[in-house]
Amino acid sequence: MLLLAAAFLVAFVLLLYMVSPLISPKPLALPGAHVVVTGGSSGIGKCIAIECYKQGAFITLVARNEDKLLQAKKEIEKHSINDKQVVLCISVDVSQDYSQVENVIKQAQEKLGPVDMLVNCAGMSLSGKFEDLEVSTFERLMSVNYLGSVYPSRAVITTMKERRVGRIVFVSSQAGQLGLFGFTAYSSSKFAIRGLAEALQMEVKPYNVYVTVAYPPDTDTPGFAEENKTKPLETRLISETVSVCKPEQVAKQIVKDAIQGNFNSSIGSDGYMLSSLTCGMAPVTSITEGLQQVVTMGLFRTIALFYLGSFDSIVRRCMMQRAKSEIADKTD
């Protein structure tokens, strides 16, 4: 009886693997496609633009700093695979005025055609203890990280639905999957992106438009270096429990998942575990993906409890060290 059950299970799994490609989205062809990347003047955004350009795409870079945009344009153009490819640069703050964002997207589409893929990579991080952060910090991060993704997506979605083709990528963070000490403002703005992405995916899937949410870990970018200048000790020690990724590695995985139409894009074994743990009611691209989440959930939750215990231990140690320092200062 056990052998029969095991044989049935193996046959069922094999069937799922065979059927899965039939229900998965058709991959998006990048050669000749128009890819818009916000926050594309540096870091992960620039690397995503380079990766798409290497595969034959036409690129529109959107960012605030014109000098950085022009420098990024020169770097990207070194990776062309034919003389027809174009890199268009547009300077605008995607988080401030929707009408401005809508206008620059229209300009880009007039020059390079309809947008086939939008990558929302504009963002920033500020950390600190909840009571130490100004209320304006929460407002600013929600504006940049959340509305800075809403506005460009809103500007391209109608055309994508009309054409029955498109990809929208939201670059969140692993801090958008779990809340960490010092990230009360940052994590909440990144969690909001997932809610937007899940609801939007349900709306646009019938139109053959697919949404990808990327959850990169700490990545060696100018933004990460700036973030580290003001990071609380607890946050820094927790961050140091995992290695820092290269932006090229992150970009390659995001582009790969976006092309395939995968909803989740994670990097490394920690990222895979975190995405499985936090999948909840998130869409799946294939039956096998859902099956893997079901099978691994118990094991990954057990491992996660050890991680959470170590994070709590770090916070307690820092608190005790701070208390000892205060006592020593008073006695002196």
SEDO-46752 format. One record per residue: x, y, z of N, C-alpha, C, O in turn. Coordinates in steps of 0.001 Angstrom, whole numbers, plus 500000, padded with zeros to 6 digits. Each point is the difference from the previous one (the first is absolute). Layout:
N
XYZXYZXYZXYZ/...
END
This chain:
332
500819498790500000499181501210500000500855501265500000499714500964499290/501347499008501527500910501141500045500693500211498664500174501130499542/500219497758499841500656500096498682499047500591498967500405500799499156/498333498805500918499002500520499061499810501500500190499906500757499033/500037499666502248499843501421500296501209500807499527499863501095499455/501337498331500770501223500674499566500055500120498487500389501037499462/499215497885499850500000500006498535499012501036499464500273500694499021/498564499394501649498990500983499594500523501421500186499791500864499149/500898499371501986500551501326500277501048500400498975500015501135499523/500875497912500137501045500272499005499373500303498643500410500931499307/498574498258500319499322500213498723499302501358499962499990500677498972/499426499713502169499312501281500093500971501162499834499713500963499289/501439498940501373501023501046499896500519500111498570500153501102499474/500117497759499904500473500007498605498966500626499072500342500745499082/498392498943501168498924500583499190499961501512500152499810500730499027/500374499732502208500012501442500240501130500676499243499806501070499424/501374498316500571501143500563499291499743500057498502500447500930499327/498836498083500145499720499976498561498924501008499625500073500627498943/498907499534501937498893500902499700500372501453500260499480500902499345/501417499327501607500349501347500431500351500949498860499470501110499961/501417498494499094500338500934498920498803500409499148500005501065499383/498960498076500587498841500291499166499174501158500555499319500689499240/500731499536502097499201501067500598500844501218500352499467501010500459/501845498906499332500879501124500297499906501050498898499679499667498859/500598501599501466499963501051498973501022499756498892501045499389500223/498640501091498602500961499944498903501098501022500271499695501159500280/501571498443499645501098500947500288499947501224499102499634499912498828/500736501233501740500049501247499236501314500067499228501074499807500571/498838500466498144501209500126499173500580501397500170499332500990499700/501896499097500776500622501306500228500577500657498747500004501230499933/500484498027499068500543500666498810498964500927499356498936499550499574/501380501726500360499087500978499420498949500526500960499247500907499645/500682498548501558498999500442500976500397501340500611501181500339500075/497815500411500358500239501287500660499899499793501505498935499654500510/502165500556500199500062499809501446500239501353500674500969500692499688/498150499677501232500150501230500778500483499629501395499415499139500656/501656501515499796500549499727501324500032501299500798500737500926499659/498465499141501402500082501163500885501113499745501015500286498855500352/500334502223500111501162499824500873501134499319499256500796499264500582/499261500998498112500941499281499142501371500622499862500801499535499189/499499501509501583501293500672499839501110499362500823501174500318499808/498466498779501113501028499359500830499461498715500610498818499683499869/502072499579500803499598498835500771499314498910499210500356499726498854/498650499651501770499287498878499385499308500438498718499998499261499016/499413501933500983499295500484498816500896500077498785499619499558498916/501564500998501253500945500101498884500410498614499514500102499769498795/500134499311502133500402498643499629498879499261499270500264499203499101/498484501060501284498859499407499285499949500534498572499767499248499054/500452502054500800500010500604498658501092499384499137499777499708498826/501402500096501752501110499381499268499645498577499580500254499602498864/499159499636502053499629498610499712498980499929498870500114499145499122/498892501741500887498994500022498930500613500445498672499656499478498939/501261501499501136500655500501498793500856498913499360500078499898498776/500556499302502054500806498883499494499152499004499214500499499289499127/498210500673501200499099499059499338499220500643498851499050499418499474/501369501791500149499430500624498806498867500966500228499344500404499040/500399499983502193498889500909500290500363501453499732501175500366499976/497800500456499822500129501455499949499686500513501411499041499544500621/501748501387499881499909500390501404499605501459500170500524500884499321/498541499356501601499733501351500490500394500037501468499440499275500822/501526501575499497500439500181501376499284501208500598499962501073499398/499473498739501791499308501091500681500621500172501384500065499052500781/500387502159499514500567500312501314500017501520500155499669500735499070/500725499723502123499978501445500255501264500704499521499924501093499437/501231498298500779501279500662499744500428499843498534500301498895499549/499722502215499720500319499952498567501433499544499745500248499232499070/500698501233501748501400499613499812500186498497500166500696499362499211/498669500074501831500097498551500212499319499226498874500462498928499609/498452501612499879499297499360498888500888499905498764500076498953499356/500594502151500322500864500023498813501190499054500172500423499345499047/500112500590502174501101499077500268499534498550499865500707499165499436/498101500542501086499451498647499887499738499644498537500239498869499577/499274502092499663499727499785498573501271499551499267499967499070499195/501152501608501097501276499632499366500424498583500369500494499254499155/499311500377502112500373498652500448499137498939499334500500498956499580/498216501310500327499070499027499415500283499798498516499968498874499503/500311502223499790500208499925498549501204499150499614500101499551498859/500808500226502077501159499131499723499589498543499797500773499199499475/498012500464500942499558498603499967499019499720498859499297498990500031/500646501884498967499051499805498901500346498762499175501169499640499861/497799499716499594500232498829499139499650500301498547500232499177499115/499204502017500644499791500443498613499958501524499969499843500643501037/500296499928497778500100501461499894498643500706499998499940501222499865/498973498019500283498671500604500025499540500338501419499064500777500187/501588498644500788499579500203501388500170501446500449500915500698499563/498181499741501323499982501378500469499862500014501528499290499183500586/501407501764500033499822500261501432499493501431500143500711500952499675/498063499195500809499385501310500182500047500368501483499704499170500860/500666502066499434500087500467501390498954501078500264499863500945499223/499403498908501872498999500988500390500162500307501482499985499100500839/500172502198499473500172500416501382498666500437500589499399500971499538/500137498311501483498756500348500685499965499271501341500572498919500142/498759501673500830499773499359501292498688499227499896498929500604499933/501146498077500053498809499180499768499055499955501194498930499398499914/501447501228501199499168499913501208499221501277500307499263500045500985/500885500984498200499435501299500357498704500360499287499027500398500641/500955499465498052498867500507499216499633498971498934500771499760499071/498041499630501065499603498965499039499926500523498573500398499302499067/499100501914500748499857500543498641501356500132499313500108499784498793/500929500570501972501352500067499434500484498615499573500562499830498918/499211499189501947500417498625499696499265499492498760500603499371499130/498112500900500795499199499575498850500527500638498716500049499348498957/500340501907501114500505500700498816501330499425499519500208499848498796/500702499830502143501302499479499576499863498583499441500756499606499112/498284499631501405499756498662499449499457500119498575500366499221499120/498768501749500667499478500239498645501127500389499049500046499531498862/500869501333501608501153500389499175500843498779499625500413499840498852/499826499320502124500809498805499764499323499083498993500665499430499135/498015500425500969499276499111499085499941500576498585499991499251499023/499970502068500868500013500631498675501335499752499288500044499885498775/501042500034502001501325499836499411500392498536499805500620499650498997/499012499486501977500469498613499946498882498976499911500263498798500020/498497501656499882498886499064499892499409499656501352500507500438501032/498413498773498970499327499637501249500951499309500979500927499296499599/498824500918501674500850499395501031499642498521500139498847499653500256/502148499485499574499804498560500167500303499551501427499379499072500518/501583501601500106500344499670501381500320501275500762500792500829499551/498577499314501614500298501108500905500652499427501244499474499074500618/501676501482499748500692499573501218500006501172500975500675501005499780/498555498849501310499927501041501026501127499784501005499884499193500922/501211501546498880501177499803500844500360501245500809500942499981500792/498310501091499006500275501218500770499635499763501460498906499525500304/502000500803500581499718499783501415501115500533500875501060500400499518/498677499595501783501007500456500949499745499332501347498912499482500252/502102500537500607499873499390501316500527500949501074501088500562499871/498127499605501184500421500736501188499630499141501208498887499479500087/502051500381500835499739499128501149500187500761501311500635501054500050/498799498387500987500081500607501332498908499430500876499033499427499498/501109500722501803498953499523500900498714500798499780500038501188499678/498846498151500498498686500564499693499814501397500592499557500920499312/500787499232501983499768501282500664501027501062499600499796501188500249/501303498384499132501022500962499579499762500535498589500542501039499623/498656498256499613499737500420498624498953501107499960498981499927500687/501274501085498512499022501069499805498799499455499220500149499095499178/498687501448501077498807499594499263500195500239498503499489499248499171/501252501803500494500269500310498597500782498886499301499903499836498783/500871499401501993500753498880499419499048498921499499500206499441498923/498753500262501856499000499018499580499293500477498727499766499222499075/499905502051500898499317500562498831500890499968498774499549499688498897/501714500634501303500937500033498870500227498614499419500012499836498780/500172499147502091500244498639499515498770499427499310500127499296498998/498694500993501519498787499528499316499859500674498642499553499382499033/500827501872500902499922500729498732500965499421498973499607499701498873/501653500140501517501024499527499061499826498521499670499959499625498829/499938499534502200500000498555499786498667499455499513499965499061499205/498933501526501271498689499488499603499399500780498825499758499436498933/500003501872501275499409500792498912500947500090498804499556500142498861/501753499775501403500978499996498905499909498760499141500573499955498911/498707499026501567499710498809499189498579500039499432499742499489498911/499344501124501842498614500111499536499907500851498736499367499595499025/501260501579500985499839500950498894500475499453498645499236500050499036/501997499429500855500420499461498699499138498810499552499699499858498815/499908499287502143499182498833499658498637500440499473499486499443499029/499944501553501618498705500534499552500106500587498604499044499944499225/502118500620500449500191500651498693500132499013498847499735500360498854/500670498399501425500222499032498915498918498927499913499894499320498979/499307500516502067499141498821500084498924499948498925499692498921499494/499730502222500148498911500001499012500481499475498654499333499176499373/501816501298500190500552499556498714500366498519500034499775499279499028/500782500272502082500345498574500116498755499119499888500021498967499331/498901501448501327498759499213499948499407500009498592499477498988499532/500607502148499805499484500089498633500778499097499053499421499384499105/501903500539501093500859499199499121500039498526500397500514499160499261/498929500535501932500017498631500519501425499469500171500275498829499734/500619502044500710501379499571500275500666501015500919499767501204499885/501059498301501022500738500926500857500509499347501269499499498970500451/501513501666500102500569499588501277500183501244500864500489501026499526/499113498878501746500245501071500959500779499411501163499562499034500625/501593501551499663500878499505501064500034501024501126500226501189499774/499547498332501432500139500834501195501210499493500780500045498832500387/500924502031499840501170499608500790499731500371501453500089501165500387/499586497837500397499757500184501420501313499748500741501022500588499648/498970498567501350501184499709500812499652498833500915498825499717500235/502203499603500282499703498985501013499380500645501234499311499337500775/500939501968499404499348500740501081498536500257499679499272500539500833/500290499085497981498598500049499632499333498651500193498831499823499657/501921499214500899499460498678500319499947499751501499499162499236500481/501740501413500260499963499920501460500450501331500578500891500655499459/498489499736501641500381501251500638501216499809500881500082499032500756/500857501886499148501227499918500787500200501266500830499486501069499669/501263498785501402500338501126500869500558501152499154500888499796499171/498592501392501043500509501178499308499339500295498672500252501043499396/498890498036500135499394500153498678498485500233500069499272499595499094/500253501053501973498558500222500106499469500846498845498882499777499536/501894501177500004499574500845498878500271499312498665499149499997499110/502032499425500759500405499381498731499194498736499709499471499839498900/500434499261502085499287498737499778498545500233499612499481499344499097/499863501588501583498584500240499700499801500475498566499023499629499350/501900501191500158499876500487498616500244498882498998499428500007498910/501421499028501450500288498872499108498932498915500096499709499327499011/499695500497502192498868499079500133498834500475499145499288499183499416/500512502121500504498888500560499231500089499608498532498980499809499337/502241500072500160500200499637498599499434498620499710499400499770498950/500797499314501990499475498647499768498478500001499902499441499334499128/499876501408501758498548500072499930499531500548498669499048499493499409/501627501549500122499697500575498685500199498961498904499151499845499122/501967499450500932500345499037498952499013498837499938499596499577498917/500016499908502255499069498861500017498645500387499421499428499263499197/500059501897501214498703500450499497500067500296498503499093499649499246/501998501004500334500160500348498585500128498745499140499449499946498900/501271499046501589500162498775499219498652499336499726499759499497498902/499363500506502108498686499396499811499187500753498937499216499404499262/500989501916500678499271500806499017500499499792498580499205499940499062/502124499950500773500571500049498642500346498637499415500309499909498812/499647499040501983500353498670499489499140499576498805500535499412499061/498148500864500935499193499623498828500429500704498715499632499573498906/501151501511501224500457500752498830501432499616499605500640500695499210/499853498197501346501351499523499690501082500991500445501069500082499394/498642500654501654500977500901500614500389499386501342499136499635500798/502168500254499445500460499319501207500863500914500868500797500801499513/499006499039501793500672500823500996501057499169500718499764498841500339/501393501756499887501075499354500758500383500891501172500198501204499833/499906498202501357500502500733501169501355499414500367500111498811500299/500916502025499679501355499556500333500320500358501437499690501097500466/500940497959500236500363500201501403501512499842500176500454499011500577/500322501946498936501457499870500132500463500144501438499393500740500774/501677498563499595500613500192501320500857501264499967499951500757499031/500831499475502021500939501122499984500891499867498767500582498943499754/499517502129499485500718499972498729501003501151499959499712501105500460/501447498628498995501095500964499971499708501113498993500443499944498853/498813501059501588499610501128499151500298501305500729500223499989501210/499783501142498070500181501298500660498940500257501065500292500594501038/498475498960498710498928500184500971500252499228501283499711500495501089/500831498286498794500305499185501171501121500638500818499957499993501230/501034500551498091501103500675500691499493501212500772500447500262501116/498623500472498289499422501166500664499153499573501200500028500643501050/499233498284498786499151499475501075500824499614501226499576500224501134/501602499197498637500838499512501096500548501124500886500416499752501132/499584501468498357500554501124500767499170500308501252500536500481500998/498175499245498947499119500346501123499293498781500593499084500151500807/501324498668498808499312498784500441500258499747501492501152500052500430/497811499677500367500216499664501415500862498744500140500042499162499099/500640500718502033500884498861500225499254498680499851500503499067499375/498294500852501199499215498759499922499711499628498546500131498841499606/499481502141499618499679499759498592501232499536499241499934499084499181/501196501564501104501242499631499311500429498572500334500422499251499119/499467500376502162500405498652500410499082498931499403500463498928499610/498254501363500321499059499056499377500305499865498510499988498896499455/500284502229499895500322499976498564501256499191499714500106499357498956/500835500676501963501271499308499795499896498487500127500976499292499752/497846500199500636499834498546500087499887499366498616500088498779499873/499720502028499097499974499496498617500993500814499170500332501134500343/500129498274498574500999500661499159499354501047499097498802499951499717/502017500990499842499542501057499093500140499513498555501039499461499617/497920500732499594499987499525498611500544501070499039500004501191500308/500442498358498552500408500901498927498765500423499199499123499173499749/500791502090499848498808500451499262499809499284498672498870499820499547/502242499767499820499902499277498731499286498663500179499196499595499159/501107499725501948499366498714500297498501500181500239499180499231499499/500484501788501266498599500289500299499243500347498719498899499501499767/501697501353499408499353500449498764499734498836499051498934499918499390/502028499197500492499852498856499091498821499129500411499241499541499147/500597500229502162498894499171500481498657500696499809499016499365499623/500945501938500637498742500744499837499547499978498548498825499763499719/502098500483499358499652500002498576499523498616499558499032499876499250/501651499100501218499616498621499660498577499698500470499197499454499244/500492500902502005498666499730500544498932500842499310498890499523499764/501439501721499913499027500866499325499669499465498609498837499989499596/502172499572499680499779499432498664499064498803500071499110499840499165/501105499317501851499189498792500157498603500294500558499116499145499948/500692502056500580498710500345500583499815499486501412498870499870500471/502238499832500219499918499520501378499562501134500925500480501127499873/498619498580501047499547501040500920501079500341501015500231501174500288/500430497816500256501056500210500985501371499927499354500242499147499146/500647501731501252501397499944499565500871500118501239500040501047500647/500656497874499676500857499990501186501413499619499603500223499403498947/500720500944501897501417499772499716500605499142501101499898500334501181/500734498559498433500694499156500958499080499103500800498776500085499894/501835499044500918499234499031500786499173500692501087498870499592500266/501684501457500370499241500741501011498776500661499376498913500004500578/501286500552498236498890500650499308498916499020499611498814500310500107/501582498501499439499031498966499629499193499572501213498778499863499930/501917499927501191499320499592501230499019501075500461498874499691500391/501552501563499564499156501098500446498761500149499117498904500254500498/501275499588498200498865500105499081499002498874500213498791500212499911/501713498588500369499104498872500277499246500210501305498804499723500090/501915500776500929499387500221501308498904501056499959498993499883500698/501200501141498491499087501145500000499055500005498802499398501025499680/500474497816499655499207499970498762498524500294500254499353500655499183/500106498868501946498612500309500323499049499707498856499933498869499516/499327502152500045499054499880498884500575500586498714499256500358499087/502069499737500846500634500553498794499763499094498801499898498784500160/500015501785498645499817499183498790501195499083499771501118500300500420/498633498584498912501087499120499576499996499937498477498954500099499359/502240499735500077500126499957498543499807498590499475499631499810498841/500617499197502009499871498611499566499521499142501162500117500382501165/499346498464498502499533499064501023501174499528500849499870499837501213/501264499946498153501167499499500733500475501011501047500468499616501072/499408501673498612500390501019500964499135499900501251500503500054501123/498188499801498670499095499855501134500275498734500796499944500012501230/500353498894498072500302498739500666501264500107500847500050499489501118/500960501172498349501251500185500748499758500796501278500580499702501044/498560501310498869499697500810501175499297499168501080500292500132501188/498781499012498381499273499148500937500949499022500700499924499804501213/500965499589498006500892498970500534501044500578500957500344499372501002/500163501835498684501125500555500779499577500883501163500839500384500815/497876499945499281499556500992500987500393499634501433500534500838500726/499208497930499682500288499600501376501471500108500346500362500534501048/500495498954498059501443500054500235500496501437500060500765500363500893/498800500449498160500458501380499945499524500798501215500714500881500478/498077498816500027499512500705501182500867499662501218500266500859500841/500163497899499239500873499582501102501326500759499954500477500493501022/500107499595497796501258500736499836499802501479500329500856500627500624/498010499921498949499725501421500222499916500333501486500395501089500418/499091497978500376499902500245501446501381500191500626500165500796500925/500828498469498563501365500172500493500543501378499595500673500660500792/499033499767497979500407501336499560499386501075500893500693500907500462/497996498981499776499315501005500816500567500028501419500138501067500599/500189497758499931500602499937501324501338500705500054500308500691500971/500490499134497982501312500657499962499858501507499852500788500752500572/498206499706498659499769501439499852499580500624501341500477501070500377/498620498234500332499572500495501317501185500052500961500102500919500812/500788498102499097501186499959500860500915501193499726500554500591500927/499599499758497796500816501155499627499426501279500614500736500820500550/497945499340499349499347501200500537500190500079501509500287501070500537/499552497789500156500164499994501463501435500327500405500222500754500948/500749498685498339501411500265500319500330501474499835500684500589500837/498831499998498093500252501430499762499363500852501089500584500989500442/498220498627499990499317500747501049500771499916501314500135500994500713/500373497806499603500764499819501237501314500771499962500409500599500994/500255499380497834501251500740499855499762501497500164500806500706500606/498088499762498851499668501428500089499710500389501451500395501071500461/498909498041500248499681500263501402501274500038500847500137500852500877/500788498229498863501271499980500738500803501274499744500601500563500915/499399499883497829500729501228499655499415501210500714500737500872500459/497918499180499636499343501111500682500329500008501485500215501060500589/499824497740500025500343499902501416501443500443500242500302500717500954/500594498823498133501427500371500114500191501500499857500822500595500696/498414500020498397500088501456499806499552500764501241500581501028500352/498369498455500315499483500670501200500996499908501162500184500961500747/500460497865499397500949499814501099501258500825499792500638500418500966/499729499823497755501161500824499707499701501470500318500862500859499818/
END
